[in-house]
Structures are given as structure tokens and as C-alpha cells.
């Protein structure tokens, strides 16, 4: 009898380039990343450990269910589109316009799907405070579309998301800007159920 051995996958990826990849999504200046030990290590000592960097120990060693990831708002890149949210960071993303993203790829799908809506709402919470300390970031979708190029250029970011988080149904060549992704998903004909 043969058994295939596969490594355990944790909710918080452990090793650079093995299970932890530099994935990101930037929307309205909000930078989302998957929780990983390399990300924790980089921010724990350089981004104000004394300033209250949270302990992610409660989720870091949990086994992952399928493709599930913990998505973290790493920071908010200052721009007029997100005034009032600049100091938000290190928060766990729980919902986008009322829907729960299971992973970074699902986050891209939900943002793309929100292209026809007036507002984009991110619901977040500090680690271990999901039941009593929910926070919201509510952005105007049209302002996000207009600010995208300005924010990416100002912070020298090549694309609104890393290539590894683009869902298969979205053309990678047209996904370099969020605006083009929104056009691609809204242009697809709707099929009758």
C-alpha cells in the first residue's frame, strides 16, 4: 500500500517561497496581504513593535481548511480617497460588501464583483476581537477607480494585485489595473439560471 505524504498547510504560512508568497491586493489605498510568518517577522520589529503590534499566535498554528487564508489589512496608503482611514493597519478582513472572502483570490473576485456598486465596504477586526470590535472602511467605488493609477504611481506599485491572486476567470493580461478588471467582469454576458 502506497501513501502520498503531503506537508501540512497552516492558516498562517510559515516559509518564504514555499508556502508563503508575497501576495497582495491594493484597493482604494488599502493594502491586503495573507497572514504569514515572514510578514509578521518583517513588521514586528520594523513597524512599531513597541506601538502594539498584535500577537497572531492564536491563529498562526491552526491547520488550513482547503484554500482558506487569513487576510490582513497591512496598511492604508494615504490618499484623498481614503481620508480618515490612514491609521488603520494590522486588522483581519472579515467581509467585503457583506460577503466573506475565503482567500486572496476570493478577495479579488469580490472587489471585481463590486465594480457596479456605489460603495465598497471592508469589515475588519483586530485579532481575537471579532465579536466586539468590528470596524468598517467604506470607500466610494468611482473614487477608487479614479484614484487607482495615482496611488499605484505614488507608491511605485506595478499592479493593483500580485499575479498569483488573479482568479482563473479573469484574464491576467487585462488584470494589471483594477479598473480594467472591473470592465472585464462587468462586460461578460449574464447567463440565465
C-alpha positions in Angstrom: 0.0 0.0 0.0 1.4 3.4 -1.0 0.6 6.6 0.8 1.3 10.0 -0.6 2.9 12.3 2.0 2.0 15.9 1.8 3.2 18.7 4.1 0.7 20.2 6.5 -0.6 23.6 5.4 -1.2 26.1 8.2 -3.6 29.1 8.2 -0.5 31.2 8.7 2.1 30.3 6.1 5.5 29.6 7.5 8.3 29.6 4.9 9.2 32.2 2.3 8.7 30.9 -1.3 7.4 27.6 -0.1 4.0 28.2 1.4 4.4 32.0 2.0 4.4 34.1 -1.2 4.5 37.9 -1.4 0.8 38.2 -2.4 -1.1 41.5 -2.1 -4.2 43.4 -3.2 -4.3 47.2 -3.2 -7.8 48.7 -3.4 -8.5 52.4 -2.6 -5.1 52.5 -1.0 -5.9 49.6 1.4 -3.1 47.0 1.2 -4.3 43.5 1.9 -1.9 40.5 2.4 -2.3 37.0 3.6 -1.1 36.4 7.2 2.3 34.7 7.1 5.2 34.3 9.5 7.5 36.2 7.1 5.0 39.2 7.1 4.8 39.0 10.9 8.6 39.0 11.3 9.1 41.9 8.9 6.5 44.1 10.7 7.1 43.0 14.3 10.5 44.6 14.5 10.3 47.4 11.9 6.8 48.7 12.1 6.5 49.6 15.8 6.6 46.5 17.9 6.6 48.9 20.9 3.5 50.5 19.3 1.3 47.5 20.0 1.9 45.0 17.1 -0.6 42.3 17.8 0.1 38.7 18.6 -1.3 36.4 15.9 -0.4 33.2 17.9 -4.0 32.2 18.3 -4.4 31.6 14.6 -0.9 31.1 13.4 -0.6 27.4 14.2 -4.1 26.3 13.1 -4.3 23.9 10.2 -5.8 25.4 7.0 -9.1 24.1 5.6 -8.7 23.9 1.8 -7.5 27.2 0.3 -8.5 29.3 3.4 -6.3 32.2 4.3 -6.4 34.9 7.0 -6.4 38.2 5.1 -4.8 41.2 6.9 -5.1 44.9 6.2 -1.4 45.6 6.3 -1.7 49.4 5.9 -3.6 52.1 4.2 -1.6 54.2 1.6 -2.6 57.8 2.2 -4.7 59.4 -0.5 -7.8 61.7 -0.6 -9.9 58.6 -1.5 -9.3 57.1 2.0 -9.2 60.1 4.3 -9.9 59.1 7.9 -8.6 55.5 7.4 -4.9 56.3 7.2 -4.0 54.9 10.6 -5.8 51.6 10.2 -3.4 48.6 10.0 -2.9 45.0 11.2 -6.7 44.3 11.1 -8.2 41.0 10.0 -10.6 41.3 7.0 -13.9 39.5 7.6 -16.3 40.8 4.9 -16.4 42.7 1.6 -19.8 44.2 0.9 -21.3 41.6 3.2 -19.6 38.6 1.7 -16.8 36.6 3.4 -13.6 36.1 1.3 -12.0 32.7 1.9 -8.6 33.8 0.5 -6.9 36.4 -1.5 -8.2 35.1 -4.8 -11.7 35.4 -3.5 -11.0 38.9 -2.3 -10.1 39.9 -5.9 -13.4 38.3 -7.1 -15.4 40.2 -4.6 -13.7 43.5 -5.5 -14.2 42.8 -9.2 -17.9 42.0 -8.5 -18.3 45.3 -6.6 -17.5 47.3 -9.7 -21.1 48.0 -10.4 -21.9 49.1 -6.8 -21.7 52.6 -5.5 -19.7 51.7 -2.4 -17.1 49.2 -1.4 -17.2 48.2 2.3 -14.5 46.3 4.1 -15.4 45.0 7.5 -12.4 44.3 9.7 -11.5 43.5 13.3 -8.3 43.3 15.5 -7.1 39.7 16.1 -9.2 37.9 18.7 -11.8 40.8 18.9 -14.1 39.7 16.1 -17.2 39.5 18.3 -17.0 43.0 19.8 -14.7 45.4 17.9 -15.7 45.3 14.2 -14.5 48.3 12.2 -15.5 49.4 8.7 -13.8 51.1 5.8 -16.3 52.4 3.3 -15.0 53.7 0.0 -16.7 55.3 -3.0 -16.2 52.9 -5.9 -15.9 55.6 -8.5 -13.4 57.5 -6.5 -11.4 54.2 -6.0 -11.4 53.7 -9.8 -10.2 57.3 -10.4 -7.5 57.2 -7.6 -6.1 53.8 -8.6 -3.5 55.0 -11.1 -2.4 57.9 -8.8 -2.0 55.7 -5.7 0.0 53.0 -7.6 2.3 55.5 -9.2 2.8 57.5 -6.0 3.9 54.3 -4.2 5.7 52.7 -7.1 3.5 49.7 -7.3 3.3 47.9 -10.6 -0.2 46.4 -10.3 -3.2 46.5 -8.0 -2.7 42.9 -7.1 0.0 40.2 -7.4 -0.3 37.8 -10.3 -0.9 34.8 -8.0 -4.2 36.1 -6.7 -5.9 36.7 -10.0 -8.7 34.2 -10.4 -8.6 31.9 -13.5 -11.8 33.5 -14.9 -10.0 36.9 -15.2 -7.5 37.4 -18.0 -4.1 38.0 -16.4 -3.1 40.4 -19.2 -6.1 42.7 -18.6 -5.8 42.5 -14.8 -2.9 44.9 -14.3 -5.4 47.6 -13.2 -8.4 47.2 -11.0 -10.4 49.4 -13.5 -9.7 47.0 -16.4 -10.6 44.0 -14.2 -13.9 45.7 -13.4 -14.6 46.3 -17.0 -13.8 42.7 -17.9 -16.1 41.2 -15.3 -19.0 43.6 -16.0 -18.7 43.1 -19.8 -19.3 39.3 -19.5 -22.8 38.3 -20.6 -25.0 37.1 -17.9 -26.3 33.6 -18.3 -29.8 32.6 -17.3 -30.2 30.2 -14.4 
